Amino acid sequence: MAGDLFKYKVSAKQNKPTWPLFLHFAKTKTALNMSDSRWTGQMDLLVHAIGNNPTGECKFTSLDLSRNQFKKEGAKQLGAAITLNKSLITMDLSSCKMGVSGMYAICDALKTNTTLKNLNVYRNTFDVDGARALGEVLKVNSTITDLDIGHNRIR
């Protein structure tokens, strides 16, 4: 798995990810680490794999998208996919520059997602409004047990 994942990360940095390679990973792996892969908002492959998954083909339980600057647009796409996903347990979105609007999109998704337990949104430039949105999520979502919100603009 490590060799395949390394090849995929190198390919993603040099080219746009391809359907066959990405869908192979979505069907056969339980963890995907795309940390620092230079994705900037074009998340169609990932969104399709984790969101449009009615047959349960996507087996990802862990997803690391940290240090990708997909910002609020990517967060909105990802939020839509998280709403439908039934396999993710751990997700690292640290240092993705989502901001407040991106955090709202993730929070909307977490209101209905019942599988995600660990969420890292460290250093995403959201402020007290984003933190309040997360607080509202925690009132209705008892599944999340580990949450990292450090180094944001919460004062």
C-alpha positions as CSV (number, residue, x, y, z in Angstrom):
1,M,0.0,0.0,0.0
2,A,2.7,2.5,0.9
3,G,4.4,2.2,-2.5
4,D,1.1,2.6,-4.4
5,L,0.2,5.6,-2.2
6,F,3.5,7.2,-2.8
7,K,3.1,6.8,-6.6
8,Y,-0.4,8.3,-6.3
9,K,0.8,11.3,-4.3
10,V,3.6,11.9,-6.9
11,S,1.1,11.6,-9.7
12,A,-1.3,14.0,-8.0
13,K,1.4,16.6,-7.5
14,Q,2.6,16.4,-11.2
15,N,-0.7,15.9,-12.9
16,K,-4.4,16.0,-12.2
17,P,-5.5,12.7,-10.5
18,T,-7.1,10.3,-12.9
19,W,-10.3,8.4,-12.5
20,P,-9.1,4.8,-12.9
21,L,-6.2,5.3,-10.4
22,F,-8.3,7.2,-7.9
23,L,-11.3,4.9,-8.0
24,H,-8.9,1.9,-7.5
25,F,-7.8,3.5,-4.3
26,A,-11.3,4.3,-3.2
27,K,-12.3,0.6,-3.6
28,T,-9.3,-1.1,-2.2
29,K,-7.8,1.1,0.6
30,T,-9.1,2.1,4.0
31,A,-6.8,5.1,4.4
32,L,-6.0,7.9,2.0
33,N,-3.2,10.4,2.8
34,M,-3.3,13.2,0.4
35,S,-1.5,15.6,2.7
36,D,0.3,18.4,0.9
37,S,-0.7,17.2,-2.5
38,R,-1.4,20.7,-3.9
39,W,-5.1,20.3,-4.4
40,T,-6.6,23.7,-4.6
41,G,-10.3,23.2,-5.0
42,Q,-10.7,20.7,-7.8
43,M,-12.0,17.8,-5.7
44,D,-14.4,16.2,-8.1
45,L,-12.7,12.7,-7.9
46,L,-12.7,12.7,-4.1
47,V,-16.2,14.0,-3.7
48,H,-17.5,11.4,-6.1
49,A,-15.6,8.6,-4.3
50,I,-16.7,9.5,-0.8
51,G,-20.1,11.1,-1.5
52,N,-21.7,9.2,-4.3
53,N,-21.1,5.9,-2.8
54,P,-24.5,4.1,-2.7
55,T,-23.0,0.6,-3.2
56,G,-20.4,1.0,-0.4
57,E,-17.5,0.8,-2.8
58,C,-15.5,3.5,-1.0
59,K,-13.8,1.9,2.0
60,F,-12.0,5.0,3.3
61,T,-12.2,5.2,7.1
62,S,-9.3,7.7,7.3
63,L,-8.8,10.7,5.1
64,D,-5.9,13.1,5.4
65,L,-6.2,16.2,3.3
66,S,-4.1,18.4,5.5
67,R,-2.0,21.2,4.0
68,N,-4.0,21.4,0.8
69,Q,-5.3,24.9,0.1
70,F,-8.7,24.0,-1.3
71,K,-10.2,26.9,0.8
72,K,-13.9,27.5,1.1
73,E,-14.8,26.2,-2.4
74,G,-13.2,22.8,-1.7
75,A,-14.7,22.7,1.8
76,K,-18.2,23.2,0.3
77,Q,-17.7,20.3,-2.1
78,L,-16.2,18.1,0.6
79,G,-19.1,19.0,3.0
80,A,-21.7,17.7,0.5
81,A,-19.8,14.5,0.2
82,I,-19.4,14.0,4.0
83,T,-23.2,14.3,4.4
84,L,-23.6,11.2,2.3
85,N,-20.6,9.2,3.5
86,K,-21.0,6.2,5.8
87,S,-17.4,5.0,6.2
88,L,-15.2,7.9,7.3
89,I,-14.1,7.8,11.0
90,T,-11.1,10.1,10.9
91,M,-10.6,13.2,8.8
92,D,-7.7,15.6,8.9
93,L,-8.4,19.0,7.3
94,S,-5.7,21.0,9.0
95,S,-4.1,23.9,7.3
96,C,-6.5,24.0,4.3
97,K,-7.4,27.7,4.7
98,M,-11.2,27.0,4.7
99,G,-12.1,30.1,6.6
100,V,-15.5,30.7,8.2
101,S,-17.6,29.8,5.1
102,G,-15.7,26.6,4.6
103,M,-16.2,25.7,8.3
104,Y,-19.9,26.4,8.0
105,A,-20.1,23.9,5.1
106,I,-18.2,21.2,7.1
107,C,-20.5,21.9,10.1
108,D,-23.6,21.5,8.0
109,A,-22.4,18.1,6.9
110,L,-21.5,17.0,10.4
111,K,-25.0,17.6,11.6
112,T,-26.1,14.5,9.7
113,N,-22.9,12.4,9.5
114,T,-23.0,9.7,12.1
115,T,-19.7,7.9,11.5
116,L,-16.9,10.6,11.9
117,K,-15.3,10.4,15.3
118,N,-12.0,12.3,14.8
119,L,-11.8,15.7,13.1
120,N,-8.8,17.9,12.8
121,V,-9.4,21.5,11.6
122,Y,-6.3,23.0,13.1
123,R,-5.1,26.2,11.4
124,N,-7.9,27.0,9.0
125,T,-8.4,30.7,9.6
126,F,-11.9,30.5,11.0
127,D,-12.9,32.8,13.8
128,V,-15.3,32.7,16.7
129,D,-18.3,32.3,14.3
130,G,-16.7,29.1,12.9
131,A,-16.1,27.8,16.5
132,R,-19.8,28.6,17.4
133,A,-20.9,26.6,14.4
134,L,-18.8,23.7,15.6
135,G,-20.4,24.1,19.1
136,E,-23.8,23.8,17.5
137,V,-22.8,20.6,15.7
138,L,-21.6,19.1,19.0
139,K,-25.1,19.6,20.4
140,V,-26.6,17.3,17.8
141,N,-23.7,15.1,16.8
142,S,-22.6,12.8,19.7
143,T,-20.3,10.7,17.4
144,I,-17.4,13.2,17.3
145,T,-15.1,12.4,20.2
146,D,-11.8,14.0,19.1
147,L,-11.7,17.6,17.7
148,D,-8.7,19.8,17.1
149,I,-9.5,23.4,16.5
150,G,-6.1,24.9,17.5
151,H,-4.4,27.9,15.8
152,N,-7.5,29.5,14.4
153,R,-8.7,33.0,14.9
154,I,-10.8,32.2,18.0
155,R,-10.4,34.9,20.7
